[in-house]
Amino acid sequence: MQGDPLRTGRLGSGRPDPVAEFLSSMAADRWIAEADVLVDIAHLLMLERREILDSASARTLMEALLTLRSEGLPEEIFDDCYEDVHAGIEAYLIGRAGAEIGGRLHIGRSRNDEVATCIRMRLRHELLDRMAAILELRRVLIERAGEATETIMPGFTHLQHAQPTTLAHHLLAYEEAFGRDFERFGECFARVNRSPLGAAAFASTGYPIDRDFTAAALGFDGLAVNTMDAVAARDFALEAMNACSLLMSTVSRICEELVVWSSAFVRFVELDDAYCSTSSIMPQKKNPDTAEIMRAKAATVTGACMAAYTCMKGLPMSYNRDLQELTPHLGRAVGETGAALELLAGMIASARFDAERMREESAKGYTTATEVADMMVREFDLAFRTAHAIVGRAVRKGTLDLETLEEAAGEMASLSLKERGLTEDRIKSALDPEYGVSVRTAPGGPAPAATKKSIAERSRRLDADEVWVAEASERIGRALSQLVADAEEFIK
Ligand code: ARG
């Protein structure tokens, strides 16, 4: 096996294993290895086209790279005697083609622009994948909302029964939040998909390289222009991790609700057995472990994000080796987010909501008290604050019937509701949760008419978002297939 090709000149070659291991990013570099081969192929084509490298050497190198591409990278490349996968691949090329040819691929570039390019390529792929998973989750939420526009349930503030709403309204709240996550991933994608290649160490190179060529060949939408910024910046990675962290905090909230809702106190939902575990001692137990682990994964993702932020702050221009330590945090954040998203849609799709239990709770805790106050304002010309005080006093007395409200009105405002025409029947209808929901027709509100409209609008947006992801993936896929086809054509 080849030794590390980077350590033959300036440095003495011997060093203790623990030092080599400590410095190596090899374990984490598997995440970018496939991208690295494509980066090498694009760089090599460019060198040959610009006549920076002779065609015969380029052909030999290209044959080796295409073999790596088609057969995968052999384990020897990942030996942690190399600092990283870039050195591992270079050693492999030198082993295969000899130092005279193998040592020519690195003309006009540095591992600094190379690694930044690889990370961006891997990350954009991860982002598109997460976006597709968010779409799937949103589709499930919209579908389940469609079945539940008339499913009355209590809505909560402070986890206290607050006002009646519907399950559809509740699910659509999450769908809208995940819609914003989708937007954030898309905006982040635009900043990620810029090519740093050609920045070399930071000051670019004196060779007549063609940065636009390699950028287009690798499916980038343009350049990370300033060559110092190109190698030094990782804010694109922080932004992606931030987007993951925000998404996971919403995932964690819905999981928290699934945990609470599936408890015997609440019984609003039963999760499918597939997502649950049991106890090793208590044979009756069905625990919502998947939701619990997801809740905890939000902490893992936010922790990785914080580690990356802390790693970046205070780094002077341009490249610093600290940046190597950031990449695994990025991989962890996007990876854990992906794993959670993959399961969440299925867990919600297969959940059995208990409409009867939700209906039963929907009128508890005076959830319709606001509607009773509103009715008094609308029909008996009271100031809202007066009506609020009267109803509040009646609740304190223990019930919302005509006699109690009349008493409260006397105490709070020295007036008679009966004289103004309030009847027991009118109170009953205002106390009905279905009625309270049905009048809340404002855009985005819980009335069935409003949620049906939301469902239609959100479905249209979902379709458009789906097209966006498909087109972005296709653009990149097309560029990379073309790159490999051009490389194959070149060695013919
Ligand atoms: N493994 C390194 C990283 O992940 C690649 C760049 C190394 N550059 C250097 N100047 N030592 O950042």
Residues whose N, C-alpha, C, O or C-beta is under 5 A from the ligand:
A	BS01	LIG	S25 E83 D84 R111 N112 V115 L323 Q324
